[in-house]
Amino acid sequence: MRIRHFAYVSLIALALTGCNDALDTTQIDLSSVKNKVEQPLPPRILNAMAAKGMDRNSPILIRIFKEEGQLEIWKAKTDNRFDKIADYKICAWSGRLGPKVKQGDRQAPEGFYNLTRANLNPNSKYYLAINTGFPNKYDAVNGRTGTDLMIHGACSSSGCYSMTDQQVLEIYAFARDAFKGGQTGVQLQAFPFRMTAENMFKHRMNENIDFWKMLKVGYDNFEVTKRPPDVNVCEKKYVFNQQSSGAFSPAGKCPEMSTPPALASALSSYQKTYDLAYTRASKEFDGMAWYDPSEAERKAVVAKTRKGRELAYAPTGTSLEAGRMMKVADLEGMAAAKTATTVASNTAPTATPAAEAPAAAAATDVALVNPASVPVPTPNPMMPQSSQLATAYAPTEQAESVEVASKKPFWKFWGRD
């Protein structure tokens, strides 16, 4: 297993070196861009869209995976299902895996966010920017704080997802065209990693695992349907694709809910495959768990791969390259040592008063739909694309107000019972 792991890390390192080298090779000369806000998507993307049966102005969805350092653009096809049309290597993100909890913690958000036209910032000092909408209703009801968390250019991050200027030029164009087509809300899904059974097992010891299990319910719903899940918050938890005649209140008791039968059947099949994969992972990695590297460790790995070569940007690298599998006993020892150091620091006579501990609300969240991870079932046929697609989400006036009560219900819009 050790040899296999070494080979895997080596391949990842080579792949990442190539990605970082690619940052030197711009696909467009920015000095030739006369109007960055209206810069059209390049022919290679327009050709790919045509080949996949996508309209230029059809809705999009954005997915982010921190550990893999990937930002993906998914776009609706003429059959109303979403397919990936572009993916980008994130140039820089700060902090470690895990959600943003408080202002100044340098964490990039994780969760489900709804982006409106108001979230686009054409005058950003980081070339172009899209506000993630943090904090959303889930973040707010759980006491999480922070402002101006963006997807932007300049490859510099303090809690944002930073891309190269060339990359954000395209990402911005995708969103702009979708809004021009009538989409009123673009869903942003930000995950710590691809939520496969293997990854969930590897990260089972992380303090954020219960929060991630909750996010995985939404992840699974998208994997099964290939459509943005309907997102609500009640009892301080995310709930996905739930039918209810009652209202959802972030802090209030959840109303009586049910999952559409066709979706419940697909998720059940998906879960069975996930359970088998999780059992295989538990045997393969018995007694081992993943060590999540710090931002400094990610930067150090990139510095080594650069080997004196100057890049146009300074990427921070991915957790896959800097992290590693470790014995559970060793991880527990590291955690105990960290706790002891923190306690000693907080109780020292000269220590300054400790800031309030980050709200641990996420640690006790419980998913309301059984989670899963490996895509298997084929969704039931969905209604063809129509004018309803443009009104899947109602508009909001404030950039950081992300969930809207008047959204068309999932089971009426996306499929047939």
Secondary structure, 3 states (H helix, E strand, C coil): CHHHHHHHHHHHHHHHHHHHHHCCCCCCCHHHCCCHHHCCCCHHHHHHHHHCCECCCCCEEEEEECCCCEEEEEEEECCCCEEEEEEEECCEECCCCCCCCCCCCCCCCCEEEEECHHHEECCCCCCCEEECCCCCHHHHHCCCCCCCCEEECCCCCCCCEECCHHHHHHHHHHHHHHHHCCCCCEEEEEECCCCCHHHHHHCCCCCCHHHHHHHHHHHHHHHHHCCCCCEEEECCEEEECCECCCCCCCCCCCCCCECCHHHHHHHHHHHHHHHHHHHHHHHHCCCEEEECCCHHHHHHHHHHHHCCCCCCCCCCCCHHHHCEEEEHHHHHHHHHHHHHHHHHHHHCCCCCCCCCCCCHHHHHCCCCCCCCCCCCCCCCCCCCCCHHHHHCCCCCCCCCCCCCCCCCCHHHHCCCC
